Amino acid sequence: MEKNIEANEVIELTTQEAHEMVDRWLQFDEEMADLVLLAIKELESRMKHMEEAIANKDANLLKELTHSLKGVTGNFHMDEIYEILVAVDQYLKEIKHRSKCS
């Protein structure tokens, strides 16, 4: 993904775009593709945990979950999700910095 993404920006994809994105993620050898599929299957669960951390205002847990998922998506070249997580991670750092300065 070429553009910078803001933490509060909503990304909308057509079904075709989503299929193309996942197909690109799976362009590894068979063994790696199995790991990518596992990571894809875990996305929903990981996102729910992040939503729970937000609902509970648990910034430390959200930071930990964001960092972990950012690593997975970066390692598997899931650029669309990785870029969003980079923006979220940066946003969390800015909030932490602002709270320390207040």
URPEUR-V279117 format. One record per residue. N is the residue number from 1. OMEGA is omega in whole degrees, 0 to 359 (* if undefined). NEAR is the number of other ideal C-beta (glycine too) atoms within 12 Angstrom. Layout:
((N,OMEGA,NEAR) (N,OMEGA,NEAR))
//
This chain:
((1,189,22) (2,187,7) (3,174,12) (4,182,12) (5,176,23) (6,184,16) (7,183,23) (8,182,10) (9,177,15) (10,179,9) (11,179,20) (12,179,9) (13,170,15) (14,177,10) (15,179,10) (16,179,10) (17,179,15) (18,179,17) (19,180,13) (20,180,15) (21,181,25) (22,177,25) (23,179,15) (24,179,19) (25,185,29) (26,181,24) (27,175,16) (28,172,19) (29,188,10) (30,181,11) (31,178,11) (32,180,17) (33,177,19) (34,178,15) (35,178,21) (36,178,29) (37,177,19) (38,178,18) (39,179,30) (40,180,26) (41,182,14) (42,184,22) (43,183,27) (44,179,13) (45,180,16) (46,180,29) (47,177,22) (48,177,15) (49,178,22) (50,178,31) (51,178,17) (52,178,16) (53,178,24) (54,181,22) (55,180,12) (56,181,14) (57,180,11) (58,184,18) (59,180,23) (60,178,15) (61,179,20) (62,178,32) (63,180,25) (64,180,19) (65,179,31) (66,180,36) (67,181,24) (68,181,22) (69,176,34) (70,178,29) (71,179,20) (72,183,26) (73,176,32) (74,180,22) (75,182,19) (76,177,30) (77,175,23) (78,192,33) (79,182,22) (80,180,28) (81,179,36) (82,181,28) (83,177,25) (84,181,31) (85,174,33) (86,179,27) (87,178,25) (88,180,32) (89,179,30) (90,178,22) (91,179,24) (92,177,29) (93,179,20) (94,179,18) (95,180,21) (96,180,17) (97,180,12) (98,181,12) (99,178,11) (100,182,9) (101,183,8) (102,*,7))
//
